[in-house]
Amino acid sequence: MTETSEHRVTSEVGRLRTVLLHRPGAELKRLTPRNSDKLLFDAIPWVGRAQEEHDAFAQALRDRDVEVLYLTELLQDVLEFEHAREQAIARVTDDRRWGDRLRAIVRDHLCGQDPEDLASVLIAGLAHEELKAGHGLVYRLMDPADFIVDPLPSLLFTRDSSTWLGERVAVTSLAMPARRRESALTDLIYRHHPRFAGVERVYDPSLEHLEGGDVLLLAPGVIAVGVGERTTPAGAERLARQVFGAGLARTVLAVPIAQQRATMHLDTICTMVDVDAVVMYPPVADSLTAYTVTSVDGEPRTGEPRPFLTAAAEAMGVARLRLIDTGLDPVTAEREQWDDGNNTLAVAPRLAVAYERNVETNAQLEHAGIEVIRISGSELGSGRGGPRCMSCPILRDPPPGAPTA
Ligand SMILES: NC(=[NH2+])NCCC[C@H](N)C(=O)O
């Protein structure tokens, strides 16, 4: 592809032009106190309000001339194509819990659906009572509160199931069982949607676990990858091998993070708001380390661990990375980190979307010269994700040259 490519992302902060979002829908209505843990939500969201909040988020982006693509619409588009429908149905019916009889019934049910209804099952799942499955053993012995097809409430966080590196898409390999099927949908979209015809891949769901929330494009050619609850060391090593092979990066920084829910991805503790500035959770700012991985004849070579901020600045070719703290005091910092105060989405250098509730962090950002576009996220945040998690940038302008002093 050329200069005029419609898909290219080389940094976290270059002017955002196109983004993929998922407007939450019926899949959130599936959440109950019984299943929310397994489905990775910390509270039961008020769905109508979550949709309003999401619409306001999308509008804030459009107001800054960002093109917003919706995952559901792209999925419905591709489900018009027979071969894409077949793949989608084959993938969703490949479930060992079912047995042949239930599988045949589900397949029949799905084959009769139009693209809208099929997309809806693929995203919101299929409840026991929604299928008239006759008297087969598997169906009858199933707990009626269980799903035949599990819903995907975390699809809202489009950052994780695919991520763009240069002109290539990485369709990721999600670690949590509740989310694995998400990348079957992004895979389908990138494989069949005319908008993405000819796009090459740099990662695939069959590879080692890697989630987009762990991947930060610190600067053109420099990628940080969090290694923790979601991305494994093998996933980071594989990513390095893939990006070196494709000529997409010269340095990958593997950054170990605590294997906890609060820090499930690197972007829960650190996001970029300028070419040389990050908002970061203070308790980790000094302790975070990075293993610098470089390419020696195409093979990843790993150096000794060093402080993340030093290793990052050096790889990026800046004198230092400016640090903006989450919160003011340790307790506020912990609360605001939990509520995704670190999880900002840069629309351009020094212009970022953030949840309004993180009052202290947003004040710190403004104090440091960052313009903050505040959105409400009381319901959206119940799945533990902020503006960065909820967005997959597809096109950004190249970032302006990073200052060297
Ligand atoms: N990039 C992120 N931080 N994504 C947040 C994902 C939240 C989602 N409920 C999960 O637990 O997987």
The ligand as a MOL file (V3000), in Angstrom:
LIG
                    3D

  0  0  0     0  0            999 V3000
M  V30 BEGIN CTAB
M  V30 COUNTS 12 11 0 0 0
M  V30 BEGIN ATOM
M  V30 1 N -7.2280 -2.9500 26.8840 0
M  V30 2 C -7.9100 -3.1360 27.9980 0
M  V30 3 N -7.4340 -2.6640 29.1360 0 CHG=1
M  V30 4 N -9.0530 -3.7930 27.9290 0
M  V30 5 C -9.9450 -3.9990 29.0140 0
M  V30 6 C -10.7230 -5.2570 28.8520 0
M  V30 7 C -11.7910 -5.4640 29.8820 0
M  V30 8 C -12.4900 -6.7770 29.7620 0
M  V30 9 N -13.6780 -6.8540 30.5230 0
M  V30 10 C -11.5500 -7.9060 30.1570 0
M  V30 11 O -11.5030 -8.2260 31.3050 0
M  V30 12 O -10.8790 -8.4940 29.3640 0
M  V30 END ATOM
M  V30 BEGIN BOND
M  V30 1 1 1 2
M  V30 2 2 2 3
M  V30 3 1 2 4
M  V30 4 1 4 5
M  V30 5 1 5 6
M  V30 6 1 6 7
M  V30 7 1 7 8
M  V30 8 1 8 9
M  V30 9 1 8 10
M  V30 10 2 10 11
M  V30 11 1 10 12
M  V30 END BOND
M  V30 END CTAB
M  END
